Amino acid sequence: MSIDLHIHSTYSDGTKTPTELVSLASASGVSAISVTDHDTIDGVSEAAAAGEESGVEVVPGLEISVLHKKKVLHILGYYIDSSNEGLAAALRVLQEARDGRNEKIIIRLQEAGVDVSIEELHEISGMGQTGRPHIARLLMNHGVVRSMNQAFDQYLVKGAKAYVPRFAYSAEDAIGFIVSAGGLPVLAHPIQVDRTLTVLHKLLPELKSFGLQGVETYYPTQKKKMRKRIAKFAGEFDLILTGGSDYHGDIRPGTRLAGGNNVYVPPELLDKMKARLPGK
């Protein structure tokens, strides 16, 4: 039996609701999950309620993109207090910045001759946070591109036709407000920071000085040899290990929750995470 502490729902760029994710976890033999949506904790209460009914443990979580020395990192936050006002205020800033960016991207697409609108985009994203993956789906719906990758390559990545930068907190600030909300900040998928892991050994103590508590060691594209290196670094800097599938649902065909043929995340990691919580 596996756990999965990195999953996205319809509240950000996933295609399944928190309730559907809990049901999928239960059917897949996943004993605990965390719905870690981008820049929002709006799906936490729904996931928790579904988890109570199905017997799946649900860890409150989120994922935030940050900047550290001009490099984009992703920070996961676990066991956060969703009623914390400081966290809510910080997330509102990110959400407003995201909305402004989306509007500018749509304008750039229109200027490039692509007949899309902000109203269509909102229909695709529904109730959750809207981001570039939703814009990619919009472009696919219009037949402008054939795939998500093509949408990003031609229109949405840095240097592409419709790219617009957006506000991001520094790693220090984001880790700070996760800690202030009683949470455990964890560096997500270090392989995406540095495929050789040569930078990671220097990066981890820098982030730990801000309050980082862990590093995502179990991840689908981080194979056994890489996991061992990450775990070694984590031990050196007294960081806990976490893991998850980064499952987004149908938006990424062929992906699945942790366990089975996908990455296995040991359930005992949860006990070590809980032992790090304030007051433990």
N, C-alpha and C positions, 0 to 999 in steps of 0.2 A: 504494500500500500504506500502511495506517495502523497505528499502535500504539494500545493502549487501556490506560491506567494507572489505571482506576477501575472495578472490577468486584466484585460480591459473590457468594459461593458459599453452599452449604448449611451452611457453618460459621458463618454469621450469618443474614442474612435473604434470601439468594438461593435459587433453586429448582434450580440445577444444581451438581453437584460440581465441585471444581477440575479434575479430569480431563476432565469434560464441557466445561468452559469452554475448556480448552486445545484440545480437539478442534474446538469451534465456531470458535475463533480461527483454527486452521489451515485449516479449510474456508472461512472467510470472507476469507482473505488478510490477516489481522492478524498482523504479524510479531513483536510483543512485547506482553505483557499484565502487569498486576499485579492479583492478587486481594487486594483491600483490605477484608477483612471487619471488621465492627465489633468492637472491643475484643478481638480474638483474632488470633493468627498460626498457629493450628492447621492451617489448610489450605495453608500455604506449602510444606511439604515435598512434599505430594501434587502440587501444581501444578508444582513444580520438576521432579519425576520425570517427569511427563507431558510437560513442555516439552522435556526432553532427548530423549525418544523421538520427538517430532513435529517438532522443529526450531523450536518457538516459544520465543523468549526470555521468561523469567519473572523479573520483578523482585519480590523479597520486599516485601510491603507490609501496611498495615492502615489503618483509619480510626477516629479517636477523637473523640467529642463532648466539647467543653470549654466552660467559661464564661469570658468576658472582659467585665468591667464589666457583669455581669448579662445579657449577650447570649450565646446559644448559637452556637458556631462549630464547624466540623468540620475537624480536622487530619488530613491524610494523612501517613503515614510510609513512606519508600521506602529500600530497600537496608539494612534493619535486620538486625542479627545476632539470629537467632531463638533463639540459645542464651544471650543476655544475661540474667543473673539479675535485674538491676534492672528491666528491662522486664517480665519474667515476673511479678515480684512486683506491679508497678504494675497489670498487666492482671488479676491475680487479684482485686484490690480492686474493680475495675470489674465483673468477672463476678459476684462475690458480691453486689454492690449491685444488679445487674440481676436476679439470682434473687430477692432479697428484694422488689424492686419488683413482679415478676410475681405473686408470691404475694399481695401486697396488692391488686393489680388484680383478680385472680380473686375474692378475698373481696368486694370492692366490687361486682363484677358479680353475685355470688350474692345479696348484700344487695339489689340492684336487681331481683331476680327472674329473673335469667338463669341457667339450669341448665347451668353449665360446671364443669370441674374442672381442677386443675393437672396431673393425669395425662393428660387429653386434650390439653392444651397441649404437653406433652412429646412426645406421639406426633406432633404436627404439626411441631415444631421439629427432631425427630430428634437428630442428634449435635452440632449446632452451638449457638451462643449463641441464647438465646430472648429475643425482644423484642416490642414492641407490634405489628409487622406479623404475627407469628404469632398473637397474640391476636385481631387483626382477622380473620384467616383462620378462627379458631375460631368467631367470631361469625357469619361467613358460612356456615360449615358447619352451624350450628344454625338458619339462616334468620332470625336476629335482624336482620341487615342485608343489603343487596344488593351492597354494594361496599366496598372498602378505605376509600375516602374517607368513606363514610357511617359506617363503624365508628369511624374516628378522630374525625369531627365529633361524633358522638353520645356516644361513650364514652371516647376515649383521649387527646384533646388537652387542653391546660391549660384548666381550667374545666368540662370534660365530666364525666359521671356517675362514671366509674371512673378518672379521672386520678390518678396518684400520681407525685410528683417523684422523681428518683433522684440519687444522688451523681454529681458530675462534677468532674474535675480542673480547675484553672485552666489557661488557655492556656500560661502560663509553665511550669507543672509538666509538662504533657504534652509540650510541645516539648522540655523539658529531658531527659525520659527517652528520647525518640526520638533525640536527639543523642547521649546517653550510650550508646545501643545502636548507634552508628555510622551512624544514619540521616539522611535528608534530610526535614525537616518542611515540609509544603506546605499552604497554606490552600486548602481545597476549595470548589468552586462559590461564588465570591464574590457571584454574583447572589442567592443565598439569604440572604446577610448583609444586602444592601442593593441593591434592584432599580435604584436610580438611580446607584449607585456613588459617591455623594457622600461616604459615610463611609469608603470603601476607602482613599482617599489618606491619611487620618490613621491608619487601622488598620494598614496594612502596615508602616510604620516602627516602630510599637509592638510588633508581633509579631516583627519582625526583631531588635529589641533582646533578645528572648528566645532567638533562634536560628533563626527562620524562614528557610528557604532558597528558597522558591518559592511560586507562586500558580497555581492551576488555571485556565488561560486558555481552553483548548478544552473546551467542555462543551455538550451539546445545546441548552440554552436560552440560551446566551450567543452571540448572533449576531455577524456580522462587525464591526459598528460597536462593539459592546460589547467584543469581543476586542481590538480595536485600542486601546481606552482602558485595558483591563487590562494589555496588553502595554506600553503607555507608562508606566504606573505601575511595573510590574515593572522596566523599564529604569532608571527614576529611582532606585529603591532597590536596584539590583543583585540582583534576584531572578530565578531561573530560571522558565521557563514549563513547565507540564505540562498534561495533558489526558486525558479519558476519558469514557466513556459513562454511568457510574453504573448499569451494567446489573445487573438483579436477576433476570432470567429471566421465568418465567411469572407471577410475582407482579405484574408491571407489563406488562399486555398491550400489544403494539404497539411495544415498545422493542427495541433490538438493539445489538450491539457497534459500536464506532466504525468508520468507513469506509462506503463505499457512500452511501446516502441519509442516513446519520446523520453526526454530527460527525466531521471528519477531524482526526487528530492526527499531525503530522509526525514521522517516525521519527528525524530528526536531534536531536530534543529529548533523546533518551536519552544522546547523547554529551555534551551540556552538563550533564546530571544527573551522569553518571559523573565529569566533571571537577571537580565540587563535593565529591566524597566525601573524607573525611579521608585525608590522605596522598597525595592526587593533586596 
